[in-house]
Amino acid sequence: MNFQQLRSIREAARRGYNLTEVANVLFTSQPGVSRQIRELEEELGVEIFERNGKRLTGLTEPGKGILQIIERLLLEAENLRQASQEYAGERSGTLSVATTHTQARYVLPRVVQSFRASFPDVRIALQQSSPEHIAEWVMSGKADIGIATEGLSQFEELVSFPCYQWSHVVVVPEGHPLGQLNLLSLEDLAAYPLITYDVGFTGRGHIDDAFRQAGIAADIVLTAMDSDVIQQYVSLGLGVGIVASMAVENSRNASLQALEAAHLFAPNVTRLAVRRGAYLRSYTYDFILQFAPELRRADIETALSAGA
């Protein structure tokens, strides 16, 4: 039994049993992957995968249990590597943070700047995507930390912590009729074409829920992942924008007017997630505590070990 065999089993399950993709991920050949899988099955005396001819189609019942053990073994192997570097006193390495564009653009610069001052020899790799992909990256070990909205709390393999609450705001060009109202309503917004986030990004679900629960049809004519892009198209007169409050607080677009909308849409909570059972380097804890000062290292350690 060796780690390459274990990785071949794990990646086959993750990649939908496509051995070509597994070979690419592991920098080997498809026949090599097949051999690693078969040799481990022969050593264990158990069929891990169901097959149709030579093609893998799924996990057997024993295979499902074996995969869980393999996941733990590979996680502990990575934990051992991280711990050895920590105990050797190294203050260098790479911290991989998976997050959304909004967090990377508006919230993280201050944290990254402060972190780099404390750990100048640690490289930071920012990866931007949807909350679903962020969760996948953290669970797979591709990212050390995930930062996004409430969706991160839905995955049992992750431990997530609430960090801060924020609201959406409405942005319109200066002189827009909505800017003359004392208090916006959903009916007011529905009278105009709307520009906001793609489904799954930056609290979009709360926007859709508000209109649906009110029985009002919203005319969302353009969506984007990027708050700056949304505001740019609003400034061109293509519609009324709904964006995250932190995007407006840091906006340089003086031609737009921000309108309060916290009463229209449910509040959003940004969460930070790490993989359950993972060993975190000291600099990782430092980054987390700079991002969410109300958290305590002891509480994070307790949560990480629970159910691991």
N, C-alpha and C positions, 0 to 999 in steps of 0.2 A: 504494500500500500504506500502511495506517495502523494504529494500535494498536487502534482499534475493530474493524476487520476481524479482526485477530489474536485479540482477546478473544472475538469471536463464534465463531470456529473452535474455540478452546479450550473455551469453555463448552458448545458444542454437544456435544462429545465427553464432557465431564464430566457433562452432564445427560441422558445417554441419548438424545440427538438430539431432545429435546423443546424446540422453539423457544419455546414459551410460557414455560417455566421460564427459558430463556436470556434472553428479553426482560425478565423480572422481575429477574433478577440484574443485568443491565446497564442497567436503568432506561430501556428503550426499548420499541419495539413489535415484534411478531413480524414484520410485513412488513419493518421496518427491519433486523432480524437476517438475514432471508433475502436481502435486497439486499446486505448487507455480505459475506455468504458468497459469493454469486454473483459479485460484482464482483472479489473476490480470485481466485476460480477462473478467471475470464476473463482477469485480468491475468497469472496464472501459466501459463495455458493447460493446466491440469490439473484433472480432477475430484477434489476432495478427499473428497467424501462419496458413498456409494452412495445411491440413491433408489428409492422405490416411488411413482411419480407425483410429487407435490410433497413427500412426506414423506421425511425423512432416515432411513436405516435402519442406516448403519454407515460406517466409513472404507474407502476404496479402499486398495490397496496403496501407491500414491504418497502418499495422504493420511496413512497411518501415519507415514511418514518426515517429511512436512511438519509434522505435529503436533508431533513431537519438536523440530524447529527452532523452531516457534512458542513452545513451552514455554520454550526457552532464551532466546529474544529477550525474552519478557515478564519472565522472571526477571532478566535483565541490566538491563532497564529499571527494575525495582524496585531492583536493586542500585545503579544509578546515582543514583536518588533518595536512597537511604539514605546513600550515600557523600558526596553533595553536602552533606547535612545534617551529616554527621560532620565533614567538612573545614571547614565554615563555623563549627564550634565550638559548635553547638547542643547543649545538655544537656537538651533537652525532647523530648517525643514520647510515643508510646504503645507499651508493651511488652505484647503479647498472649501469654498463657500458657494453653495447653490442658492440662487435667489431670483426674484422677479426683477424686471427692469426698474420698476418704481422704487424698490428698496435699494437697488444698486446705485441708482441715479440720485436719489434724494436723501436717503437715510444713512447709508453706509459710508459715504466719504469721510464724515467726521470720525467714525469709529476706526476706519482703516488708517487714517492719519495718526490717530492717537496710538493705535496698536503698533504701527511701524516705528514710532518713536521709542516704544518699549522693547520691541523685538526686531531690530533692523536686519537680522540675518534670516528671518522667516519670510519666505515668498508667499504671496496671497494669490490664489487662483479663483477669480470670480466666474461662475458659470450662471448664465441667465436662461430661464425657461419658465414653463407653466408650473403651478404647484404640484401637479401630478408627476411631471418629470423630475422635479426637485426631490420629491419623496422617493422616487425610484433610485435616483443617484445616491441619496444618503443610505438607503437600505442596501444598495449594492456595494457601498464603500467607495464609490467614485467621488463622493463629496463627504467632508467631515461634518459640515453643518448645513442645515437647510433653513431658509428664512422665507416665509410666505404668509398667507392668510390662514383662516381656520381649517382649511382642508388637510393640513399636516397632522391634525389630531385624529384622523380617521384610520391611521395605519398602526396596527398592533406592534409592528417591528420597530416603530419609532417611539421615542420619548419626546414629547413636545411641551413647551412652556409658553404661556402668554407673556408678551413683552410690552405692548402698548396698544391703545385703542385709537382709532382715527375714523373720520367721517368722509363722505363724498361732498364735493361742492359743485355748483353749476358755474360754468364760465361762458360769458357772452361777449361779443364786441362792445366797446364803449358806445353808449347811445341806444343799445338794444331795448325794445319795449319791456322785456322781462326785468331789466335793471331799474325800472320805475316802480315796480311793485314792492310793497312793504314786506310781504310774506309769500313766497312761492307755494304753489300747489302742484300736484301731479297733473291736474287738468291743464294748468298753465304750460307745463313742459310738453305735454302731449300735443299741443297746438303747433309745435315746431319740429322739424327734423332734428334728430339727436345723434350725437357722436360720442362714443364711449368705448370701453374696453372690450376685447374679445371675450367670448364665453370662457369662464374658468380663470380669468385674470382679475386681480385687484378689486375684489368684492363685487364683480359683475352680478353674481347670483343675488345679492341683496337688492340691486337695482331692478332686475327682472321680477323678483318676488314682490316688490312694492307695487309695481304697475299691475301685476297679475292679481294680487289680493284686492286692489282697488277696482278691478274690472275695467281697466283703462288700457287701450291699445297704444303702445309707444312706437313711434316711427323711427327706428334706429337705422339710419342710412349709411353709416360708416363706423367700422370698429378698428381698433389697433391695440397692440400690446404696450405701446409707448405713450406716456402722458404728454410728452413734448409734441409728438405727432398729432395727437388729438387736438391740442391747443393751437397748433399751426393751422389745421383745417378749420377750426372755429374762427380764427382770425381772418381767414379767407371768405368768411360768410357762408360756409357750407352747412352750418347747423349750430345747435346749442350743445355745448360739451358738458359731460359729467365725468369728473376726474377725482383722484384722491387729493385730500386736503394738503398733504405735504408737497404735492406737485405744484400747487399754486403758491404755497408759502415760499418756495424756492424758485419760482418762475421769473424769467427776465422779460416776459412778454408784456410790456406796458400797455399794449392796445386792448387788453382783455380786462373784463371786470368779473370778479369772483362774487358769487351769490351764495348765501347760507342755504344748506340743504340737509343739515343733520336731522331736521324734523321729518324729512321725506323718506329717508332710507335708514335701515338698521345700521348700527355702528359695526365697524369691522375691527377685528383683533389680529394683529400681526403676531405670529408664533415662530419660535425657533425650535428646531428639531435636531436630534442626534440619534444615531442608531442604538437601540437597546442593547446593553451588554458591552458596548465599545469602551476601550480604554482611551481616555482623552489626555493629550499632552497638556502640560501646565499652560502653555501659550494658548491652547484652545479654550481652556477655562477663562483665561484673561480676556480673550476676544468676546466670549459670551457675556461676561460680566460688564464689559464696556458697552456692549449693545443693550443689555438689560440689567442695569445696576441694582434693581430690586431683587434679583435672584441671588441665591447663596450657593457657593460651591458644594457645601455639604448636602444641600437639598438635591442638587443635580446628581451628585454621586449616588445618593440613596435611590433616586428615581431610575438611574441607569442600571443599578444592580437588581432592582425589583423585577422578578419574573424572568431574569436572564438565564 
